[in-house]
Amino acid sequence: MRDTTSPLPLTTLAPSLVWLFACAAGLSVANVYYAQPLLATLAHEFGLTDAASGMVITATQLGCALALLLLVPLGDMLNRRRLTLFQLGLLVITLAALGCARSTAALLGGMLLVGLLGTAMTQGLIAYAASAAASHERGRVVGMAQGGVVIGLLLARTLSGVVADIADWRAVYFVSAAMACALLLLLWRKLPPAQPSNQRLAYVALLASMVSMLRHNKVLRVRGMLALLMFAVFNIFWSALVLPLTEQGYTHAAIGAFGLVGVIGALGAARAGALADKGRAQWTTGAALLLLLAAWLPLGFAGTALWPLVVGIIALDLAGQAIHVTNQSLIFQDDSDAHSRLVACYMLFYAVGSGVGAIAATSVYALADWHGVCALGAAVSLLALLFWRLTLPAEKA
C-alpha cells in the first residue's frame, strides 16, 4: 500500500512550453489591436467619417465582450486542446477574409470576429496554462503568459504601422494570418493533452454557473473589483495622454512609442506571480497599489519635461501588471474545472473598468486639462488601495 502521508513529487511545465503559452497569447491578443493605427486609412478607403471610423474599434470590442460571455467558458466544457486549435483555425480564415474586405459591412463583421476569436484565444490560453501548471508554479506560469499578452498588445500597434507603411493595411491582416497559421502548426505539435473536465454541464448551465461563481466566490469578487479599478486607472491615463502630447507637437508615431515603455512592466509580471506562489500575494498587492498611487506624482509633471512621463509610465505599468498577475494567480489558486469561467468572469470586470475609465478621462480633460486627469487617476488609485485594505479580512476568510 502506498504511503499517503509522503509528499507527492512536484512536476513543472517545461520552460519551452511556458514560453509557447506566452508567445501564443501575445500573438493572439495582437490581432485585437492592429486596427488602432489604421483608423484614418480605413476611414478613407471605406468612405467613413472620423466619427464613424470609431465603429471599427466598437465592433472589435463588442467581439471581445461576446467572447468573454459566450466562448471563453467553453474551455470548462470541451477539450481545451481541440477547442484552442479549432478557434485558431477560424481566426486564420477570418484574418485572411478581413484582408480581402471590400465593403463596410465586411470590414465591421471581420473586426467583430477578430475581437471574438482573438479574445477567446488569448483568455483561453491563459486558462489552459493555469490548468496545465501544477499548483506550486501556477502563479509564475500565469505571469509569463500574461507578460506575453502585454508585450503582444504593446507591439501590435508598432507592427501594424510598420507593415502598413511598407505595403498597405490589408497586408497587416495577411501577415497576421500567416503568423497565425504557423502558430496553429506549432500548437498542434506542442500543446500538452488537456485534462478532461469532471463536470458535464450543458452550455446554458455552464453560462449560468458564472453568476453563481460571482455570488459565492469572495476572492473572485474582490479581485474582480480591484481589476475594475486598476484598469479604470490605466485607461484614464492612456485615453487622455494623446491629448496633451498632441498639443505639444508630438507625432502619432512618437506618442505610440511611449507605449513601448510598458514592456518593462510585462517583464516584471512573472515575478509577481512567483511571489504569489510563495504566499506573498497580499504583500505584492499592497506594494503595487501604493506604487500605482505614487505614479501619478511624476505623471503630473508630464507637461513640463519628458523624464517624469517615462518614470510615471514605468511605475504605472509595473504596478498594474503586478496587480493583474497577482489577481489571476489567486483566482486560479486551486486545482479546478472552472478556470475558463473564472478568467471570463474576471475579465468582464476589466471590460467595465476600461470603458468607464476611458469615458471619464476625456470628460475630465475637457473640464480640467491634464492636471484634472491626474487628480482623477490618483483618486481612483487611492480608492483601489482603500478597497483592498477594507476587504483584506474578507478575502482571507
C-alpha positions in Angstrom: 0.0 0.0 0.0 1.3 3.4 -0.9 2.2 5.7 2.0 -0.4 8.5 1.5 1.4 10.7 4.1 4.5 11.2 2.0 4.6 14.2 -0.3 3.9 13.7 -4.0 6.7 14.8 -6.3 6.2 18.3 -7.7 6.1 18.4 -11.5 6.7 21.6 -13.5 6.0 22.6 -17.1 9.0 22.7 -19.4 10.3 26.2 -19.9 9.8 25.9 -23.6 6.1 25.2 -23.1 5.7 28.1 -20.8 7.3 30.4 -23.4 5.0 28.8 -26.0 1.9 29.8 -24.0 3.3 33.3 -23.6 4.1 33.8 -27.3 0.8 32.3 -28.4 -1.2 34.6 -26.1 0.8 37.6 -27.3 0.2 36.8 -31.0 -3.5 36.2 -30.3 -4.2 39.4 -28.4 -2.2 41.5 -31.0 -5.0 40.9 -33.6 -7.4 42.9 -31.4 -5.2 46.0 -31.6 -3.8 46.0 -35.1 -6.7 48.3 -36.3 -6.0 51.2 -34.0 -3.2 52.9 -36.0 -5.1 52.1 -39.2 -8.3 54.0 -38.5 -7.6 57.0 -40.7 -6.6 54.8 -43.6 -9.7 52.6 -43.2 -12.0 55.6 -42.9 -10.6 57.0 -46.2 -10.8 53.7 -48.1 -14.4 52.8 -46.9 -15.8 56.3 -47.0 -16.3 56.7 -43.3 -16.3 60.0 -41.4 -13.9 60.4 -38.5 -16.7 59.8 -36.0 -18.0 56.7 -37.9 -14.5 55.3 -38.0 -14.9 54.6 -34.3 -17.3 51.8 -35.3 -14.2 49.7 -36.2 -13.0 49.7 -32.6 -16.5 49.4 -31.3 -17.1 46.2 -33.4 -13.8 44.8 -32.2 -14.6 45.5 -28.5 -18.1 44.0 -29.0 -16.4 40.9 -30.2 -14.2 40.9 -27.1 -17.2 41.1 -24.8 -19.1 38.4 -26.6 -16.0 36.1 -26.4 -15.8 36.6 -22.6 -19.5 35.8 -22.2 -20.0 33.0 -24.8 -16.7 31.4 -25.9 -14.1 31.6 -23.1 -16.3 29.5 -20.7 -16.3 26.6 -23.3 -12.9 25.6 -22.0 -14.5 24.1 -19.0 -16.9 22.1 -21.1 -14.9 21.0 -24.1 -11.4 19.6 -24.7 -9.2 22.6 -24.3 -6.6 21.4 -26.8 -9.2 20.8 -29.6 -11.0 24.0 -28.8 -7.9 26.1 -29.0 -6.8 24.6 -32.3 -10.3 25.0 -33.8 -10.6 28.6 -32.7 -7.2 29.4 -34.1 -8.1 27.8 -37.4 -11.2 30.0 -37.6 -9.0 33.0 -36.7 -6.7 32.2 -39.7 -9.7 32.2 -42.1 -11.1 35.4 -40.5 -7.9 37.3 -40.8 -7.4 36.3 -44.5 -11.1 37.3 -45.2 -10.6 40.6 -43.5 -7.7 41.4 -45.7 -10.0 40.9 -48.7 -12.9 43.0 -47.3 -14.4 45.3 -49.9 -17.4 46.7 -48.1 -18.1 48.4 -44.8 -20.3 45.5 -43.7 -17.5 43.0 -44.4 -14.9 45.2 -42.6 -17.1 45.6 -39.5 -18.1 41.9 -39.5 -14.4 40.9 -39.8 -13.4 43.2 -37.0 -16.1 41.7 -34.7 -14.9 38.2 -35.5 -11.3 39.2 -34.9 -12.2 40.6 -31.5 -14.3 37.5 -30.7 -11.7 34.9 -31.7 -8.6 36.9 -30.7 -10.0 37.3 -27.2 -11.3 33.7 -27.0 -7.8 32.5 -27.9 -6.0 34.9 -25.5 -8.0 34.2 -22.4 -8.4 30.5 -23.3 -4.6 30.1 -23.5 -4.2 31.7 -20.0 -6.8 29.3 -18.6 -5.1 26.5 -20.4 -1.7 27.4 -18.9 -3.3 27.7 -15.4 -4.8 24.2 -15.8 -1.6 22.6 -17.2 0.6 24.1 -14.4 1.0 22.5 -11.0 -0.3 24.4 -8.1 3.2 25.3 -6.8 4.1 27.1 -10.1 0.7 28.4 -11.3 1.4 32.0 -10.4 4.7 32.0 -12.3 3.2 30.3 -15.4 0.2 32.7 -15.5 2.6 35.6 -15.0 4.6 34.5 -18.0 1.5 34.1 -20.1 0.2 37.5 -19.0 3.6 39.0 -19.8 3.2 37.7 -23.4 -0.2 39.3 -23.6 1.1 42.7 -22.5 4.0 42.6 -25.0 1.7 41.5 -27.7 -0.8 44.3 -27.3 2.1 46.9 -26.9 3.9 45.7 -30.1 0.8 45.2 -32.1 0.4 48.9 -32.9 4.1 49.2 -33.9 4.0 46.2 -36.1 0.7 47.3 -37.7 2.1 50.7 -38.6 5.4 49.3 -40.0 3.7 46.8 -42.2 1.1 49.3 -43.4 3.8 51.8 -44.3 5.7 49.2 -46.3 2.7 47.7 -48.1 -0.9 48.7 -47.1 -3.5 47.9 -44.4 -4.6 44.7 -46.0 -1.0 43.3 -45.7 -1.3 43.7 -41.9 -4.0 41.1 -41.8 -2.4 38.8 -44.4 0.8 38.8 -42.4 -1.1 38.1 -39.3 -3.0 35.2 -41.0 0.3 33.7 -42.0 1.7 34.0 -38.4 -1.5 32.5 -37.0 -1.2 29.6 -39.5 2.4 29.0 -38.4 1.3 29.2 -34.7 -1.5 26.7 -35.5 1.0 24.1 -36.7 3.3 24.7 -33.7 0.5 24.4 -31.1 -0.8 21.3 -32.9 2.6 19.7 -32.3 3.4 21.1 -28.9 0.3 21.7 -26.8 0.0 19.3 -23.9 -3.0 17.0 -23.6 -5.9 18.7 -21.8 -7.1 17.3 -18.6 -10.7 16.1 -19.0 -13.3 18.0 -17.0 -15.1 16.2 -14.2 -18.2 18.3 -14.9 -20.8 17.5 -17.5 -22.8 20.8 -17.8 -25.0 21.8 -20.7 -24.0 25.0 -22.3 -26.8 27.2 -20.8 -26.0 25.7 -17.4 -22.3 26.4 -17.9 -23.0 30.1 -18.5 -25.5 30.3 -15.6 -22.8 28.9 -13.3 -20.8 32.1 -13.8 -23.4 34.0 -11.9 -23.2 31.5 -9.1 -19.4 31.9 -9.1 -19.7 35.7 -8.7 -22.1 35.2 -5.9 -20.2 32.7 -3.9 -16.5 33.2 -4.7 -15.2 36.1 -2.4 -11.8 36.1 -3.9 -13.2 36.4 -7.4 -15.4 39.4 -6.4 -12.6 41.2 -4.5 -10.0 40.6 -7.2 -12.5 41.5 -9.9 -13.3 44.9 -8.3 -9.5 45.5 -7.9 -9.2 44.8 -11.6 -12.1 47.1 -12.5 -10.5 50.0 -10.5 -6.9 49.2 -11.8 -8.0 49.1 -15.5 -10.0 52.2 -15.0 -6.8 53.9 -13.8 -4.9 52.5 -16.9 -7.5 53.9 -19.3 -7.8 57.2 -17.5 -4.1 57.6 -18.3 -3.8 56.1 -21.8 -7.1 57.6 -23.1 -6.1 61.1 -22.1 -2.3 61.0 -22.8 -2.7 61.6 -26.5 -4.4 65.0 -25.9 -1.7 67.0 -24.1 1.1 65.3 -26.2 -0.7 66.3 -29.4 -0.9 69.9 -28.2 2.9 69.8 -27.5 3.5 68.8 -31.1 4.3 65.1 -30.8 3.6 63.0 -33.8 1.3 59.9 -33.7 4.4 57.7 -34.0 6.1 59.4 -31.1 3.0 59.1 -29.0 2.7 55.4 -29.8 6.3 54.9 -28.8 5.5 55.8 -25.2 3.6 52.5 -25.0 6.7 50.5 -25.6 8.0 51.7 -22.2 5.3 49.4 -20.8 7.3 46.4 -21.8 9.2 46.8 -18.6 6.0 46.1 -16.7 5.5 42.9 -18.7 9.0 41.7 -17.7 8.0 42.1 -14.0 4.8 40.2 -14.4 6.2 36.7 -13.9 8.0 37.8 -10.7 4.6 38.9 -9.2 3.2 35.5 -10.0 6.2 33.8 -8.4 5.6 35.9 -5.2 2.0 34.7 -5.2 3.2 31.1 -5.4 5.2 31.8 -2.2 2.2 33.1 -0.3 3.1 36.8 -0.7 0.1 37.8 -2.8 -1.3 40.3 -0.3 2.2 41.9 0.2 2.6 42.2 -3.5 -0.9 43.7 -3.9 -0.4 46.3 -1.2 3.0 47.4 -2.6 1.7 47.5 -6.2 -1.3 49.6 -5.2 1.0 52.1 -3.4 3.1 52.3 -6.5 0.0 52.8 -8.6 -0.9 55.8 -6.5 2.6 57.2 -6.4 2.9 57.0 -10.2 0.6 60.0 -10.6 3.1 62.3 -8.9 5.6 62.3 -11.8 2.8 62.0 -14.3 1.5 65.3 -13.1 4.7 67.0 -14.3 4.5 65.3 -17.8 3.7 68.6 -19.4 7.0 70.2 -18.4 9.6 67.5 -19.0 9.9 64.1 -20.7 11.6 62.1 -18.0 8.7 62.4 -15.4 6.4 60.9 -18.0 8.7 58.0 -18.6 9.2 57.4 -14.9 5.4 57.6 -14.3 4.6 55.2 -17.2 7.1 52.6 -15.9 5.7 52.9 -12.3 2.1 52.7 -13.5 2.7 49.7 -15.7 4.8 47.8 -13.2 2.1 48.3 -10.6 -0.8 47.4 -12.9 0.9 44.2 -14.2 1.8 43.1 -10.6 -1.8 43.6 -9.5 -3.2 41.9 -12.6 -1.0 38.8 -12.4 -1.5 38.5 -8.6 -5.3 38.7 -9.1 -5.2 35.9 -11.7 -2.8 33.8 -9.5 -5.3 34.0 -6.6 -8.4 33.2 -8.6 -6.6 30.2 -10.2 -5.0 29.1 -6.9 -7.0 25.9 -6.6 -7.0 23.0 -9.0 -10.3 23.5 -10.7 -12.6 22.5 -13.6 -13.6 26.2 -13.8 -10.5 28.0 -14.9 -12.1 29.2 -18.1 -15.2 30.5 -16.4 -13.1 32.2 -13.7 -11.0 34.1 -16.3 -14.2 35.1 -18.2 -15.8 36.5 -15.1 -12.6 38.3 -14.0 -12.1 39.9 -17.4 -15.7 41.2 -17.5 -14.6 43.4 -14.6 -11.7 44.5 -16.7 -14.0 45.4 -19.6 -16.2 47.6 -17.4 -13.3 49.4 -15.8 -11.7 50.1 -19.2 -14.8 51.6 -20.6 -15.6 53.7 -17.6 -12.0 54.9 -17.3 -11.8 56.0 -21.0 -15.1 57.9 -20.8 -14.2 59.6 -17.5 -10.7 60.6 -18.8 -11.8 62.5 -21.9 -14.7 64.2 -19.9 -12.4 65.4 -17.1 -9.7 66.6 -19.6 -12.3 68.8 -21.3 -13.1 70.4 -17.9 -9.7 70.5 -16.1 -6.9 69.6 -18.5 -4.1 67.2 -17.7 -3.9 68.0 -14.0 -7.5 67.2 -13.6 -6.9 63.8 -15.3 -4.0 63.1 -12.9 -6.2 64.0 -9.9 -8.9 61.6 -11.1 -6.3 58.9 -11.7 -4.8 59.4 -8.2 -8.3 59.4 -6.7 -9.2 56.1 -8.3 -5.9 54.6 -7.3 -6.5 55.7 -3.7 -9.9 54.1 -3.9 -8.4 50.8 -5.0 -5.9 50.9 -2.2 -8.6 51.6 0.4 -10.9 48.9 -1.1 -8.1 46.3 -0.9 -7.4 47.2 2.8 -11.0 47.1 3.8 -11.7 43.8 2.1 -8.4 42.1 3.3 -10.1 40.3 6.2 -12.9 39.0 4.0 -10.5 37.8 1.3 -8.5 35.8 3.9 -11.7 34.3 5.4 
